[in-house]
């Protein structure tokens, strides 16, 4: 029987959350929809109920909150390229936002949506007919990974560019769920497992992203891709250094979750790069090879450290 | 279903929708505004861009429900009271519109941009449009149009030159540009329908298998399903070449690639048709598949072959081989030799308009509107497969959103819906998804080329020998021609006395390869130009000077008896050398930066038709009646390259009338005389000559009538400035007056002009391949910057020059050249068709990587004019030849930058990096040895 499609437009977080609970199993939240709709088109998502979060004004605010800059998850990525608070305090976030997809997509795509963007794999992001022809993979309810032959692990790539920058800035999320509001470290919402790459419950809504204001980060951002627009990442890196002598090395595009390596000014750069490499479970599931991307991890990180050194120190 | 209200272009509309319908679907279907185009369905091409509350949005990935009560502006909402928006005017004026399919989305993106960033520079513009893919223009003219809109540069009168002189040699926008820029040009998917059925296909999931059974019963019982078709109903084979009739409309008994059509459903809606396809059960017995050239060369049993009937013991489809002179001796006596092995990925045309067709059946027989480059070949294929007399078939070409060779074969979907229209008595429509377009393919053959060339101690090129393997996929297409072109099109632009090639085309279990811009010669040209560069390097000679020393002259025969008439090789190369400051900069740039050069040439149409007969290759009819308007009818297909405008310009020039006194009707097999269509760069030369011939005849007819009343000679009349002037008396008539006199006694005048190529070439087997009444020549210099730690490289500049004989419409010629260079850049840097077990991995515009505006460097465009003795007004081709030199020029620039030879396309950063490392290692190893 054909399931009737619903499109709901809640005005508040509470209302959205209620609608989600009423449609358990069949719903998806939609913000910009630039990731979700292509997935629905390819039948990688068969939600019949879409709950549109974009009429919730609370999700579109930028303000100071204690020692944080609080940015609404519903703000479009374009905002982060132009907003002066962001471009001055967190240029890497502006850079990361500006490196996502295309300028037109960034007018629609939201920051929250980008953080939750589904993992990707060339054997998964295909039409239903294609996936059935090749034999469904683990991520679409099959029993084997096409890329590796593994029967257990899906290594679809984590592709959010803004998450990489934000984790390097030690950002936290204010989420709305059954407990009300809850603060989470951004890096803690990712499972590291390709099939379900998020640890958040599907009903949870990201309300805002909290970026520390008092840690004076210097950071370097980089993204590897064949074309300078449109393409998803093959490797995103951010290396940051703050006034508390913390170094955060974050990688995207080379593992089912963002790779995070911590250090300080006494840490050996070589060791940090080796640790990042060790943690990156990149596989051959996109146009650029695993081998090449691993080589680029080293080049990008080495360059980032060099550039950081040339910036002012605290 | 849900009803919502949206405001479109200032009008409130209540539309009924399924809650997940996209905004694009609603705008196009429910509201009926078809100016908004769908190119990819997945938000990766930008063709569907509209404004929602004044913000650019991709309507194909925006749920319509999201836009409830919002204000939407589509391309149709821009012009006010019949006057174009100034941005639209600039697009028209600058020639930023070719096929026009990306134009509406491009204009909407640009509109949002200029409203928000009035102080933007060129780089900002490039960034802003980087999500809108254009396959025709290379973006250059689009960027100019946006830039000039921003600086508020007054619109040049070009846009309104319809009544101005001179005509030939004066660049002008296409006749239909103002329609395209408003979204008013109907492409096939835009044609209004009457009670149609929609067709969808069930495609094979197996690369090579016997079809044991097909169960369609359940599908036929679904309400709304009108017809379920399987292969045995249409068993007659077809193919574009008479010698390769190896394909059927649907698979019959056997499938040969993943994606081959196994069944088709005609139903009341696309959804029902899709649902029915899923209910068809097919049992396959898998056969051993052949995915690449090496496996297809292995000897096997007859029944294991992809096409059991072929004459070889393996999956080889065609062997083409020709030898001239004595290559062995030349190599023995040579001073310098260069030899390399090359590898090329398959390339897709990437036109922005997906294939679409609409078929009707009535008492006149079949009428099919379809996105095609060659109505004529489809006409013949339909007649053959459907067993219909030619006189009962009418093929009409609406506006076509690009072809590049990819719409020149007859296609299964066209034959299928024609059959379904006959069987159901209803109009039947099909539009392919982007994935299906990729499955149709017919793109550039994946190839492996082993080539060697040599030169003597005078630095003269003496011999070339090459072994070429090309992967044809599952069917023949143009492959026999491709096999020859790979070889024969190496015998110019350099003088070469000893020359041999052998090309083997193999069948594999993949979508078929066919003709694509620069047909057959692009990959082998790459190989030759890289080897030329290497020879020059060995000689310690400037690679430009080496080429200049070896160019063929004009008015010569090549070793394989190509008749070269006009030849602008030298002028082209000298021009780009000058512009790039080659002499001051080549070899002197710092490590990581480099300049590279390459040359090329191409045919202006094939001298021999595919289907051997004596019918003229082009015929153009002109009709003039009491209204003074000259109707030009021609079987050519304007696919965005500007052929309609070209025909109008030529006729206007000859008759001395302004272009607004002409109308072109083209690409309709009932109304227009037969023409072999738009491929092999033949239209300007052949249809142009036919149009010129027709116009001369019309001129003669009018002169004859005037001479009867004036008792003077027919040649004593001058046709210019919308007047006819008698030389002796200086008496003049307005054009309309002259026409009235001419038709007074005899009625409306119709004349027919034609073009037949002269007899050319030798009398050996295979001598016909590559023969053309004229050849174009060109040269490109590229500047690159290579990051030696990542292998990533960036194109900094392109200087290109192309000898097109004479530019009848320079604006269009520039557009063709820039588009060719852009397409070549794509093959060089990022495009490739990748397969996994016969499944195409990158079947959309996100993963099949056509260069965006940001990958396209500044291009200096130079038209070289040599006045071809046989071309219309001296013109020859410009649409394909320019793609040849750019790709090897990029590779040679990388050599200049970092000292590595590229032998694989696309040039991957990984390959570049590996080679740089290898080179360093070799250098390190060499140093201690020499020290010892």
Boltz contact constraints between the chains, C-beta under 6 A:
constraints:
  - contact:
      token1: [A, 5]
      token2: [B, 18]
      max_distance: 6.0
  - contact:
      token1: [A, 5]
      token2: [B, 19]
      max_distance: 6.0
  - contact:
      token1: [A, 5]
      token2: [B, 20]
      max_distance: 6.0
  - contact:
      token1: [A, 6]
      token2: [B, 19]
      max_distance: 6.0
  - contact:
      token1: [A, 7]
      token2: [B, 19]
      max_distance: 6.0
  - contact:
      token1: [A, 7]
      token2: [B, 65]
      max_distance: 6.0
  - contact:
      token1: [A, 34]
      token2: [B, 61]
      max_distance: 6.0
  - contact:
      token1: [A, 37]
      token2: [B, 61]
      max_distance: 6.0
  - contact:
      token1: [A, 38]
      token2: [B, 42]
      max_distance: 6.0
  - contact:
      token1: [A, 38]
      token2: [B, 43]
      max_distance: 6.0
  - contact:
      token1: [A, 38]
      token2: [B, 61]
      max_distance: 6.0
  - contact:
      token1: [A, 41]
      token2: [B, 42]
      max_distance: 6.0
  - contact:
      token1: [A, 102]
      token2: [B, 130]
      max_distance: 6.0
  - contact:
      token1: [A, 102]
      token2: [B, 131]
      max_distance: 6.0
  - contact:
      token1: [A, 103]
      token2: [B, 128]
      max_distance: 6.0
  - contact:
      token1: [A, 104]
      token2: [B, 56]
      max_distance: 6.0
  - contact:
      token1: [A, 104]
      token2: [B, 109]
      max_distance: 6.0
  - contact:
      token1: [A, 104]
      token2: [B, 131]
      max_distance: 6.0
  - contact:
      token1: [A, 107]
      token2: [B, 55]
      max_distance: 6.0
  - contact:
      token1: [A, 107]
      token2: [B, 56]
      max_distance: 6.0
  - contact:
      token1: [A, 108]
      token2: [B, 57]
      max_distance: 6.0
  - contact:
      token1: [A, 122]
      token2: [B, 841]
      max_distance: 6.0
  - contact:
      token1: [A, 127]
      token2: [B, 435]
      max_distance: 6.0
  - contact:
      token1: [A, 133]
      token2: [B, 205]
      max_distance: 6.0
  - contact:
      token1: [A, 133]
      token2: [B, 258]
      max_distance: 6.0
  - contact:
      token1: [A, 133]
      token2: [B, 839]
      max_distance: 6.0
  - contact:
      token1: [A, 134]
      token2: [B, 839]
      max_distance: 6.0
  - contact:
      token1: [A, 226]
      token2: [B, 830]
      max_distance: 6.0
  - contact:
      token1: [A, 226]
      token2: [B, 849]
      max_distance: 6.0
  - contact:
      token1: [A, 227]
      token2: [B, 849]
      max_distance: 6.0
  - contact:
      token1: [A, 227]
      token2: [B, 852]
      max_distance: 6.0
  - contact:
      token1: [A, 227]
      token2: [B, 855]
      max_distance: 6.0
  - contact:
      token1: [A, 228]
      token2: [B, 854]
      max_distance: 6.0
  - contact:
      token1: [A, 229]
      token2: [B, 130]
      max_distance: 6.0
  - contact:
      token1: [A, 229]
      token2: [B, 852]
      max_distance: 6.0
  - contact:
      token1: [A, 229]
      token2: [B, 854]
      max_distance: 6.0
  - contact:
      token1: [A, 230]
      token2: [B, 131]
      max_distance: 6.0
  - contact:
      token1: [A, 230]
      token2: [B, 852]
      max_distance: 6.0
  - contact:
      token1: [A, 289]
      token2: [B, 910]
      max_distance: 6.0
  - contact:
      token1: [A, 292]
      token2: [B, 910]
      max_distance: 6.0
  - contact:
      token1: [A, 299]
      token2: [B, 789]
      max_distance: 6.0
  - contact:
      token1: [A, 299]
      token2: [B, 790]
      max_distance: 6.0
